[in-house]
Amino acid sequence: MRARGGEKAPSKPVATLVITGIRQCLTMAGNGSGPAAGAAQEDVGEINDAAIAANDGTLVYVGPASGLPKAVRVAPNATRLDAERGVVMPGFVDSHTHLVFAGWRSNEFTQRVAGAGYQEILAAGGGILQTVGATRAASEEELVDLASERLRGIIATGTTTVEAKSGYGLSLADEAKILRVVHRLDGAGPWQVVPTFLGAHAVPPEFKEDRDGYVDLVIEMIDTLADRAEFVDAFCEEGAFTVDECRRIFAAGRRAGLGIKLHADQLSDGGGADLAAEMEATSADHLDCISGSGIEAMAREGVIAVMLPGVPLYLMSRRQAPAARLQAAGVPLALATDFNPGTCPVDRMGLIVALGCLLMRMSPAAAMVAATRNAAHAVRRGDVIGTLEPGKQADLQWYRAGDFAELPYRFGQMLPAAVIKAGEVVARDGEFL
């Protein structure tokens, strides 16, 4: 075929995946290429009566259904999906998890219901240290099997990319074991797993009387394990690590080329948010007790606030991250599960979106942006995933719903009719294929 003037018309991209019958397509695109903040946090990039096409895992068309025939050539063997007048949106990105662990901590649930506090349980050798003991005792193969089973359930509920922290080893050998597991998981199924080194999660029993010695060991671990992680993280909190200790650890991570994340201001205002801004962190997470100066500092430096509403709920705290204040100040908001065996054994992002609305009064639109576009930037994947745009990876989910607000309205009970990772259908109706 030739265009006018004798020039050859450009060939249309071939579509190996086509989705039609979309009533509501949430692209999450627009307002620049970075994370959305302020009023832009409310923009889901909605296209009504839409269609989507992908070629070998990459999106080639996202737009009105009427434009699809002119935009692509459908391959004879293409996968075709009818969205049945439902909602299609990017796959969720869970930007804060402790995916790799052995053992659950139901005993703590009973203690907590009876009135025991977080620090009380930790001081008695429970909490993180209980999981450290179980994870140290588990073999690498056992940890791979446990986490793989979790990932199959996670992706079936709409999450296509997961950040996974170490931090249940607290020794060079065991932290290395966990990071090896994370790398094996990343290539073991239709999901992406982003590795974070969290050696500064707690002070292990063998260093109880030598905190400085353990901080020195964490820095040594960074030097040894930096090529196995993308981020360094630390728990900046009373009973965990001080601002000065975290600053030393982050300086070592920066020298090693790692991005910086931070457990900040979860149980008290310890200056974690200010430190995150000072260190130009990618994200500061939790933030239930963030100060006004911390909010201003994060807004100034563009640090993403990863909020974890399931944790204070599970800890029976009435204090949540101040989403409205953060958004008004221009801080980009992300949501994540903090999936772990002690303080939030929840791995379903759909439920976390609902909690963001119900407990933090986020609008459904802002919560959806927080769970997709901004969460992708919180793991430095925003140029590849998190929005539905030509050229990006075809990670998406389809719901049999008339409006996207039904997902939080029904309190995380809705399961995607289909989950697509890199252009392949990997789950249907909540079941991993």
C-alpha positions as CSV (number, residue, x, y, z in Angstrom):
1,M,0.0,0.0,0.0
2,R,1.3,3.4,-0.9
3,A,0.3,6.8,0.5
4,R,-0.4,9.8,-1.6
5,G,2.6,11.1,-3.5
6,G,3.9,7.5,-4.1
7,E,5.4,7.1,-0.6
8,K,5.0,3.8,1.1
9,A,2.5,4.0,3.9
10,P,3.9,3.1,7.3
11,S,3.0,-0.5,8.3
12,K,0.7,-1.0,11.2
13,P,2.0,-2.8,14.3
14,V,0.9,-6.4,14.6
15,A,-1.3,-7.2,17.6
16,T,-0.8,-10.6,19.4
17,L,-3.2,-9.6,22.2
18,V,-6.5,-7.6,21.7
19,I,-8.9,-6.6,24.4
20,T,-12.2,-5.1,23.3
21,G,-15.6,-4.4,25.0
22,I,-13.9,-2.1,27.6
23,R,-16.4,0.2,29.2
24,Q,-13.8,1.9,31.4
25,C,-10.1,1.9,30.7
26,L,-8.0,3.5,33.4
27,T,-4.7,4.4,31.7
28,M,-3.2,6.3,34.7
29,A,-1.4,8.3,32.1
30,G,-1.1,12.1,31.7
31,N,0.3,15.0,33.6
32,G,3.9,14.1,32.8
33,S,5.9,11.0,33.1
34,G,6.8,11.0,36.8
35,P,4.7,10.1,39.8
36,A,1.4,12.0,40.1
37,A,1.0,14.5,43.0
38,G,-1.5,16.9,44.3
39,A,-4.5,17.3,42.0
40,A,-2.9,15.0,39.4
41,Q,-3.3,12.2,41.9
42,E,-7.0,12.2,41.1
43,D,-6.5,11.7,37.4
44,V,-7.0,8.0,36.3
45,G,-6.7,8.8,32.6
46,E,-10.1,7.3,31.9
47,I,-11.1,6.3,28.4
48,N,-14.6,5.1,27.8
49,D,-15.5,2.5,25.2
50,A,-11.9,1.5,24.8
51,A,-9.7,-1.1,23.2
52,I,-6.2,-2.3,23.9
53,A,-3.7,-4.1,21.8
54,A,-0.2,-5.5,22.5
55,N,2.6,-7.1,20.6
56,D,4.8,-9.7,22.3
57,G,4.2,-8.1,25.7
58,T,4.4,-4.4,24.7
59,L,1.4,-2.2,24.4
60,V,0.9,-0.9,20.8
61,Y,-2.6,0.7,21.1
62,V,-4.6,2.1,24.0
63,G,-7.5,4.2,23.0
64,P,-11.1,4.4,21.7
65,A,-12.4,1.1,20.3
66,S,-13.3,2.9,17.1
67,G,-9.6,3.6,16.4
68,L,-8.3,0.1,16.8
69,P,-8.8,-1.1,13.2
70,K,-6.8,1.8,11.8
71,A,-4.1,1.5,14.4
72,V,-3.1,-2.2,14.4
73,R,-3.2,-5.4,12.3
74,V,-4.4,-8.3,14.3
75,A,-2.3,-11.5,14.0
76,P,-4.3,-14.6,13.0
77,N,-3.4,-16.4,16.2
78,A,-3.8,-13.4,18.5
79,T,-5.3,-13.8,21.9
80,R,-8.7,-12.0,22.0
81,L,-10.5,-10.9,25.1
82,D,-14.0,-9.4,25.4
83,A,-14.0,-7.3,28.6
84,E,-17.8,-7.6,28.7
85,R,-18.3,-3.9,29.3
86,G,-16.0,-4.0,32.4
87,V,-13.0,-2.1,33.8
88,V,-9.4,-2.6,32.6
89,M,-6.5,-1.0,34.4
90,P,-2.8,-1.5,35.0
91,G,-1.7,-4.4,37.2
92,F,-1.2,-3.4,40.8
93,V,2.4,-2.8,41.9
94,D,3.1,-3.7,45.5
95,S,6.0,-1.5,46.4
96,H,6.6,-2.7,50.0
97,T,6.6,-6.4,51.1
98,H,8.5,-8.8,53.2
99,L,7.7,-11.7,50.9
100,V,10.5,-14.2,51.8
101,F,10.0,-15.6,55.3
102,A,9.3,-18.9,57.1
103,G,6.7,-19.3,59.8
104,W,3.6,-17.3,60.8
105,R,3.1,-15.5,64.1
106,S,-0.5,-16.2,65.1
107,N,0.6,-16.3,68.7
108,E,1.3,-12.6,68.5
109,F,-2.3,-12.0,67.3
110,T,-3.6,-13.4,70.5
111,Q,-1.1,-11.3,72.6
112,R,-2.1,-8.2,70.7
113,V,-5.8,-8.7,71.1
114,A,-5.1,-9.1,74.9
115,G,-3.4,-5.7,74.9
116,A,0.4,-6.3,74.2
117,G,2.0,-3.5,72.2
118,Y,4.5,-3.8,69.3
119,Q,7.5,-2.8,71.3
120,E,6.6,-5.1,74.2
121,I,6.4,-8.1,71.9
122,L,9.7,-7.2,70.2
123,A,11.5,-6.7,73.5
124,A,10.3,-10.1,74.6
125,G,12.0,-11.7,71.6
126,G,9.0,-11.9,69.4
127,G,8.1,-9.9,66.4
128,I,10.7,-9.6,63.8
129,L,13.2,-11.7,65.8
130,Q,10.8,-14.7,65.9
131,T,10.6,-14.6,62.1
132,V,14.4,-14.3,61.9
133,G,14.8,-17.5,63.8
134,A,12.4,-19.4,61.6
135,T,13.8,-18.0,58.4
136,R,17.4,-18.7,59.4
137,A,16.4,-22.3,60.0
138,A,14.7,-22.7,56.6
139,S,16.6,-23.9,53.6
140,E,16.9,-21.8,50.4
141,E,14.7,-24.3,48.6
142,E,12.0,-24.2,51.3
143,L,12.0,-20.4,51.1
144,V,11.7,-20.5,47.3
145,D,8.7,-22.9,47.6
146,L,6.9,-20.8,50.2
147,A,7.4,-17.5,48.4
148,S,6.4,-19.0,45.0
149,E,3.1,-20.2,46.4
150,R,2.5,-16.8,47.8
151,L,3.3,-15.2,44.4
152,R,0.8,-17.4,42.6
153,G,-1.9,-16.1,44.9
154,I,-0.7,-12.5,44.7
155,I,-0.7,-12.3,40.9
156,A,-4.1,-14.0,40.7
157,T,-5.6,-11.0,42.7
158,G,-4.2,-8.4,40.3
159,T,-0.6,-7.6,41.5
160,T,1.9,-8.1,38.7
161,T,5.0,-6.6,40.2
162,V,6.2,-7.0,43.8
163,E,9.1,-5.5,45.8
164,A,10.6,-8.0,48.2
165,K,12.9,-7.1,51.2
166,S,15.4,-9.1,52.9
167,G,15.7,-8.4,56.7
168,Y,14.7,-11.8,58.2
169,G,18.3,-13.0,58.1
170,L,20.3,-10.3,59.9
171,S,23.6,-12.1,59.1
172,L,25.7,-12.1,56.0
173,A,24.9,-15.7,55.2
174,D,21.2,-15.4,55.8
175,E,20.7,-12.1,54.1
176,A,22.6,-13.4,51.1
177,K,20.3,-16.5,51.2
178,I,17.1,-14.3,51.1
179,L,18.4,-12.2,48.3
180,R,19.3,-15.3,46.3
181,V,15.7,-16.5,46.8
182,V,14.4,-13.1,45.6
183,H,16.5,-13.4,42.4
184,R,15.3,-17.0,41.8
185,L,11.7,-15.9,42.2
186,D,12.1,-13.1,39.7
187,G,12.7,-15.6,36.9
188,A,10.4,-18.4,38.2
189,G,7.0,-17.2,37.1
190,P,5.0,-14.5,35.3
191,W,5.8,-11.8,37.8
192,Q,8.5,-9.3,38.5
193,V,10.2,-9.2,41.9
194,V,12.3,-6.1,42.9
195,P,15.0,-6.9,45.5
196,T,15.6,-4.6,48.5
197,F,18.3,-5.1,51.1
198,L,17.0,-4.6,54.7
199,G,19.8,-5.7,56.9
200,A,18.9,-2.9,59.2
201,H,15.5,-4.4,60.1
202,A,16.3,-5.2,63.8
203,V,19.4,-5.8,65.9
204,P,19.8,-9.6,66.1
205,P,20.2,-11.3,69.6
206,E,23.9,-12.0,69.1
207,F,24.5,-8.2,68.8
208,K,22.2,-7.1,71.6
209,E,25.1,-5.6,73.5
210,D,26.9,-4.2,70.4
211,R,24.7,-2.1,68.3
212,D,27.6,-0.2,66.7
213,G,29.1,-3.6,65.8
214,Y,25.9,-4.6,64.0
215,V,25.6,-1.3,62.1
216,D,29.2,-1.9,61.0
217,L,28.2,-5.4,59.9
218,V,25.2,-4.0,57.9
219,I,27.6,-1.7,56.1
220,E,29.9,-4.6,55.3
221,M,26.9,-6.6,54.0
222,I,26.0,-3.7,51.7
223,D,29.5,-3.8,50.2
224,T,29.2,-7.6,49.7
225,L,25.6,-7.8,48.6
226,A,25.0,-4.6,46.7
227,D,25.0,-6.3,43.3
228,R,22.0,-8.5,44.5
229,A,19.7,-5.6,45.4
230,E,18.3,-2.4,43.9
231,F,17.5,-0.6,47.1
232,V,18.8,-0.4,50.7
233,D,16.2,0.1,53.4
234,A,16.3,0.6,57.1
235,F,13.8,0.6,60.0
236,C,14.2,4.1,61.5
237,E,12.3,3.8,64.8
238,E,12.7,3.7,68.6
239,G,13.8,0.2,69.4
240,A,15.2,-0.3,65.9
241,F,17.7,2.1,64.3
242,T,18.4,5.8,65.0
243,V,18.5,8.6,62.4
244,D,22.3,8.7,62.7
245,E,22.7,4.9,62.3
246,C,20.4,5.0,59.2
247,R,22.3,7.9,57.8
248,R,25.5,5.9,57.9
249,I,23.8,2.9,56.3
250,F,22.3,5.0,53.6
251,A,25.6,6.6,52.8
252,A,27.1,3.2,52.3
253,G,24.2,2.2,50.1
254,R,24.5,5.3,48.0
255,R,28.3,4.6,47.5
256,A,27.3,1.2,46.3
257,G,24.9,2.6,43.8
258,L,21.7,1.5,45.5
259,G,18.4,3.4,45.7
260,I,17.2,4.4,49.2
261,K,14.0,3.4,50.9
262,L,13.1,4.0,54.5
263,H,10.7,2.7,57.1
264,A,9.9,6.1,58.6
265,D,7.8,7.5,61.4
266,Q,5.6,4.5,61.9
267,L,5.3,4.4,65.7
268,S,6.6,7.8,66.6
269,D,7.9,11.0,65.0
270,G,11.6,10.0,64.8
271,G,12.6,12.3,62.0
272,G,12.6,9.6,59.4
273,A,10.7,11.6,56.8
274,D,13.2,14.4,57.1
275,L,16.1,11.9,56.8
276,A,14.4,10.4,53.6
277,A,14.4,13.9,52.1
278,E,17.9,14.6,53.1
279,M,19.2,11.4,51.5
280,E,17.0,11.9,48.4
281,A,15.3,8.6,49.0
282,T,13.0,7.1,46.4
283,S,10.4,6.5,49.1
284,A,9.6,6.9,52.8
285,D,7.2,4.2,54.0
286,H,4.6,4.0,56.8
287,L,4.5,7.7,57.9
288,D,1.7,7.3,60.5
289,C,3.4,9.8,62.8
290,I,5.1,12.1,60.3
291,S,5.7,15.7,61.3
292,G,4.8,18.8,59.4
293,S,8.4,19.5,58.7
294,G,8.7,15.9,57.3
295,I,5.8,16.5,55.0
296,E,7.3,19.7,53.7
297,A,10.7,18.1,53.2
298,M,9.3,15.1,51.3
299,A,7.3,17.4,49.0
300,R,10.4,19.6,48.4
301,E,12.5,16.6,47.4
302,G,9.9,14.6,45.6
303,V,10.1,11.6,47.9
304,I,7.2,9.2,47.4
305,A,5.0,8.4,50.4
306,V,4.3,4.7,50.5
307,M,1.4,4.3,52.9
308,L,0.6,1.0,54.5
309,P,-3.0,1.2,55.9
310,G,-3.2,-2.5,56.8
311,V,-0.5,-2.2,59.4
312,P,-2.1,0.3,61.9
313,L,-5.4,-1.5,61.4
314,Y,-3.8,-4.8,62.3
315,L,-1.9,-3.2,65.2
316,M,-5.2,-1.8,66.4
317,S,-3.9,1.8,66.2
318,R,-6.2,4.6,65.3
319,R,-3.4,6.6,63.7
320,Q,-3.0,6.3,59.9
321,A,-0.7,8.2,57.6
322,P,-2.2,11.7,56.9
323,A,-3.0,11.1,53.2
324,A,-4.9,14.4,52.8
325,R,-2.1,16.5,54.2
326,L,0.5,14.7,52.2
327,Q,-1.5,15.1,49.0
328,A,-2.3,18.7,49.6
329,A,1.4,19.4,50.2
330,G,2.3,17.8,46.8
331,V,3.8,14.6,48.0
332,P,3.2,11.7,45.6
333,L,1.2,9.0,47.3
334,A,1.6,5.2,46.9
335,L,-0.1,2.3,48.6
336,A,1.4,-1.1,49.5
337,T,0.5,-4.1,51.6
338,D,3.7,-4.4,53.8
339,F,2.8,-8.2,53.5
340,N,4.6,-9.9,56.4
341,P,3.9,-12.6,59.0
342,G,3.5,-10.3,62.0
343,T,2.0,-6.9,61.5
344,C,0.1,-7.3,58.2
345,P,-0.4,-10.8,56.8
346,V,-2.4,-9.3,53.9
347,D,-1.1,-9.7,50.3
348,R,-4.1,-8.4,48.4
349,M,-3.7,-4.9,46.9
350,G,-7.4,-4.7,46.2
351,L,-8.0,-4.8,49.9
352,I,-5.3,-2.2,50.6
353,V,-6.9,0.2,48.1
354,A,-10.2,-0.2,50.0
355,L,-8.4,0.5,53.3
356,G,-6.8,3.6,51.7
357,C,-10.3,4.9,51.0
358,L,-12.0,3.8,54.2
359,L,-9.3,4.6,56.8
360,M,-7.4,7.5,55.1
361,R,-10.3,9.0,53.2
362,M,-8.5,8.8,49.9
363,S,-10.8,9.1,46.8
364,P,-11.1,5.9,44.8
365,A,-9.2,7.6,42.0
366,A,-6.3,8.7,44.2
367,A,-6.1,5.2,45.7
368,M,-6.0,3.6,42.3
369,V,-3.2,5.9,41.1
370,A,-1.4,5.2,44.3
371,A,-1.5,1.4,43.7
372,T,-0.4,1.5,40.1
373,R,1.4,4.5,38.6
374,N,2.9,5.9,41.8
375,A,3.7,2.5,43.2
376,A,5.7,1.7,40.0
377,H,7.8,4.9,40.5
378,A,8.3,3.8,44.1
379,V,10.3,0.8,42.8
380,R,11.8,2.8,39.9
381,R,9.8,1.0,37.2
382,G,7.6,3.9,36.2
383,D,9.1,4.1,32.7
384,V,8.0,0.5,32.0
385,I,4.9,-0.3,34.1
386,G,2.2,1.4,36.1
387,T,0.3,3.0,33.2
388,L,-1.3,1.8,30.1
389,E,0.5,3.6,27.2
390,P,2.0,2.4,23.9
391,G,5.5,1.3,24.4
392,K,5.0,0.1,28.0
393,Q,4.8,-3.4,29.2
394,A,1.3,-5.0,28.9
395,D,0.7,-5.6,32.6
396,L,-3.1,-5.2,33.2
397,Q,-6.1,-6.5,34.9
398,W,-9.8,-6.7,33.9
399,Y,-12.8,-6.6,36.3
400,R,-16.4,-7.4,35.6
401,A,-17.5,-4.1,37.1
402,G,-19.5,-1.1,35.8
403,D,-17.2,1.4,37.5
404,F,-13.7,1.3,39.1
405,A,-15.1,2.6,42.4
406,E,-16.8,-0.8,42.8
407,L,-13.4,-2.3,43.7
408,P,-12.9,-0.4,47.0
409,Y,-16.7,-0.2,47.6
410,R,-16.8,-4.0,47.8
411,F,-13.9,-3.9,50.2
412,G,-11.4,-5.9,48.2
413,Q,-13.7,-8.8,47.6
414,M,-13.7,-8.4,43.8
415,L,-11.2,-10.6,41.9
416,P,-10.0,-9.8,38.4
417,A,-11.7,-11.7,35.6
418,A,-8.3,-11.9,34.0
419,V,-4.7,-10.8,34.9
420,I,-2.2,-10.2,32.0
421,K,1.5,-10.0,32.6
422,A,3.7,-8.9,29.7
423,G,0.9,-9.7,27.2
424,E,0.1,-13.2,28.5
425,V,-3.0,-14.2,30.4
426,V,-1.7,-15.6,33.7
427,A,-4.8,-15.7,35.9
428,R,-8.6,-15.9,35.5
429,D,-11.3,-15.3,38.1
430,G,-8.8,-15.3,40.9
431,E,-7.1,-18.6,39.9
432,F,-3.5,-18.7,38.7
433,L,-3.1,-20.5,35.4
